[in-house]
Amino acid sequence: MKTREQKITIKDWAPEDQPREKLLKKGRPALSDAELIAILLCTGTATLNAMDVAKELLKSVNNNLHDFGGLTVKDFTKIAGIGEAKALTLMAALELGRRRVDFVPDKKPAITSSQAAYDLLQGELSDAGHEQFWVILLNRANRVIKKCMVSQGGVSGTVADPKIIFKAALDALACSVILAHNHPSGNREPSMADRDLTQRLKAAGKLLDIQVLDHIIVAGRKYFSFADEGLM
């Protein structure tokens, strides 16, 4: 019998129930979300195994992987059995997943719609707990040169400096840009400040012969496009 001080590890399970063994024998698609998380956690507590901890973690976000991706170290460590080290392991795994989605090995993607712009930035902006302002820099064929964050602020706002935005565009020899920021509140509608800023940046772009194609507001899994709404 195990003492109260001992931790229940995956190795203590029957071989057929061990997520790592299952991964080796059946491959990644055979594992549930909880089993994949349990592999990262490795151990549980004196009364909960890693699988139990993983299920509790998923329960905290109603089994919603999108919300899971937005958890912070503080959120993870609220779950019994998850300390700072395990929380950082989970954060690192989530970040690698985001970077894999963003990585294009051979050819830079072309942005041909607001959906394509949202898809390019939603990994960063949909999970952010505070406002960030990003810009996508495009060449003449509307292919992405780079994307970069130009400012970040608090929960309710951030300041986008036109000088920083257009310096980035000029340095990259961009022909056009797409602006983007997030609303952590989940409200995708633009404020009057958003509308005024968009028009000011559009006017500044004309002077520099750099077209501002769109301004995307990311609100979780929703977004607002100034171009789609005829506001550009």
C-alpha positions in Angstrom: 0.0 0.0 0.0 1.3 3.5 -0.9 1.9 6.0 1.9 0.3 9.4 1.7 3.6 11.0 0.8 4.1 8.9 -2.3 2.9 10.3 -5.7 0.9 8.2 -8.1 2.8 8.0 -11.3 1.8 6.7 -14.7 4.2 3.8 -14.2 1.9 2.5 -11.4 -0.9 2.0 -13.9 -1.6 -1.3 -15.8 0.5 -1.3 -19.0 -2.6 -1.1 -21.2 -3.8 2.0 -19.4 -0.5 4.0 -19.7 -0.8 6.9 -22.1 2.8 6.6 -23.2 2.4 2.9 -23.9 -0.8 3.6 -25.8 1.0 6.3 -27.8 3.7 3.9 -28.8 1.3 1.1 -29.8 -1.6 3.0 -31.3 -0.2 6.5 -32.3 -1.2 10.0 -31.4 -4.9 10.0 -32.7 -5.7 7.2 -30.3 -5.1 9.3 -27.3 -7.7 11.5 -25.7 -7.0 15.1 -24.7 -6.7 14.1 -21.1 -4.2 11.4 -22.0 -2.0 13.7 -23.9 -2.0 16.2 -21.0 -1.2 13.4 -18.6 1.9 12.5 -20.5 3.1 16.1 -20.0 2.2 16.0 -16.3 4.0 12.6 -15.7 2.9 12.5 -12.0 -0.1 13.3 -9.9 -0.6 13.7 -6.2 -0.9 11.3 -3.3 -4.5 10.7 -4.1 -4.8 11.6 -7.8 -2.9 10.1 -10.7 -1.8 12.3 -13.7 -4.9 11.3 -15.6 -7.1 12.5 -12.8 -5.2 15.8 -12.7 -5.5 16.2 -16.5 -9.3 15.6 -16.3 -9.6 18.2 -13.6 -7.6 20.6 -15.7 -9.9 20.1 -18.7 -13.0 20.3 -16.5 -11.8 23.8 -15.4 -12.3 25.0 -19.0 -15.4 22.9 -19.7 -13.2 20.6 -22.0 -12.7 23.6 -24.4 -9.2 23.3 -25.9 -9.4 26.9 -27.2 -9.9 28.2 -23.6 -7.2 25.7 -22.4 -4.8 27.5 -24.8 -5.4 30.8 -23.0 -4.6 29.6 -19.5 -1.7 31.2 -17.6 0.8 29.7 -15.2 -1.4 31.1 -12.4 -4.4 29.3 -13.8 -2.6 26.0 -14.1 -1.3 26.1 -10.6 -4.8 26.4 -9.2 -5.3 22.7 -10.0 -4.2 20.3 -7.4 -1.1 18.4 -8.6 0.2 21.2 -10.9 3.1 23.3 -9.6 5.0 25.9 -11.4 7.4 23.4 -13.2 4.4 21.4 -14.6 2.6 24.7 -15.5 5.7 25.9 -17.5 5.9 22.5 -19.3 2.2 22.9 -20.4 2.8 26.5 -21.5 5.9 25.5 -23.5 3.9 22.7 -25.2 1.1 25.1 -26.1 3.5 27.7 -27.5 5.2 25.0 -29.7 1.8 24.1 -31.1 1.1 27.8 -32.0 4.5 28.2 -33.6 4.0 25.0 -35.7 0.7 26.4 -37.0 2.4 29.7 -37.9 5.5 28.0 -39.6 5.5 28.0 -43.4 8.6 26.2 -44.5 8.8 27.0 -48.2 6.7 29.9 -49.3 5.3 32.9 -47.4 1.5 32.8 -47.4 -0.6 35.2 -49.4 -3.2 37.2 -47.5 -6.3 37.2 -49.8 -9.1 37.7 -47.2 -9.8 38.8 -43.7 -10.1 35.2 -42.7 -6.5 34.5 -43.8 -5.3 37.5 -41.8 -7.2 36.3 -38.8 -5.8 32.8 -39.1 -2.3 34.2 -39.2 -2.7 36.1 -36.0 -5.3 34.3 -34.0 -2.8 32.1 -32.2 -1.2 35.1 -30.6 -4.2 37.4 -30.2 -7.0 35.1 -29.2 -5.1 33.8 -26.2 -3.7 37.1 -25.0 -5.1 38.4 -21.7 -4.2 42.0 -22.5 -4.5 44.2 -25.6 -1.8 43.8 -28.2 -1.4 45.7 -31.5 0.2 43.8 -34.4 0.9 44.6 -38.1 1.2 42.2 -41.0 3.7 43.5 -43.6 3.0 42.4 -47.2 4.9 42.6 -50.5 3.4 43.6 -53.8 1.9 40.2 -54.3 0.2 40.4 -50.9 2.6 37.7 -49.5 3.6 38.0 -45.9 7.0 39.5 -45.3 6.7 39.3 -41.5 4.2 39.9 -38.7 5.3 41.9 -35.7 3.8 43.2 -32.5 4.1 47.0 -32.2 2.6 47.6 -28.8 0.8 46.0 -25.9 -1.1 47.4 -23.0 -3.7 46.5 -20.4 -7.0 44.7 -20.5 -8.9 47.7 -21.9 -6.5 49.2 -24.3 -3.1 49.8 -25.9 -1.4 52.6 -27.9 -0.5 52.1 -31.5 2.2 54.6 -32.5 2.0 55.4 -36.3 5.8 56.1 -36.4 6.6 52.6 -35.1 4.1 50.9 -37.5 5.4 52.7 -40.6 9.0 52.4 -39.6 8.5 48.6 -39.5 6.9 48.8 -42.9 9.6 50.9 -44.4 12.4 48.8 -43.0 10.9 45.7 -44.5 10.2 47.5 -47.8 6.5 46.5 -47.4 4.0 47.6 -50.1 1.0 47.3 -47.8 0.0 46.4 -44.3 -2.8 44.9 -42.3 -3.4 46.2 -38.8 -4.7 44.0 -36.1 -5.4 44.1 -32.4 -7.4 42.1 -29.9 -10.3 42.8 -27.5 -9.7 40.5 -24.4 -13.3 41.3 -23.4 -14.6 39.2 -26.3 -16.5 42.1 -27.8 -15.5 42.3 -31.5 -17.1 45.6 -32.3 -14.7 48.5 -32.9 -14.7 51.5 -30.5 -14.6 55.1 -31.8 -10.9 55.2 -30.9 -10.4 52.1 -33.2 -12.3 53.8 -36.0 -10.3 57.1 -35.7 -7.0 55.3 -35.5 -7.8 53.2 -38.6 -8.5 56.3 -40.6 -5.4 58.2 -39.4 -3.2 55.2 -40.2 -4.8 54.9 -43.6 -4.2 58.6 -44.4 -0.6 58.3 -43.2 0.0 55.2 -45.4 -1.2 57.2 -48.5 1.6 59.7 -47.9 4.2 57.0 -47.7 2.7 54.9 -50.6 2.0 52.1 -48.2 -1.6 50.9 -48.5 -3.5 50.0 -45.3 -5.6 47.1 -46.5 -7.5 46.2 -43.4 -7.8 46.4 -39.7 -8.7 43.1 -37.9 -10.1 43.1 -34.3 -9.7 39.6 -32.8 -12.1 38.7 -30.1 -11.4 35.1 -29.2 -12.7 32.9 -32.0 -14.5 35.8 -33.6 -13.1 38.8 -35.5 -14.2 42.1 -37.0 -12.8 43.3 -40.4 -12.9 46.9 -41.3 -12.5 46.0 -45.0 -15.3 43.5 -44.9 -17.6 46.1 -43.3 -16.8 48.7 -45.9 -14.9 50.9 -43.4 -11.6 51.2 -45.2 
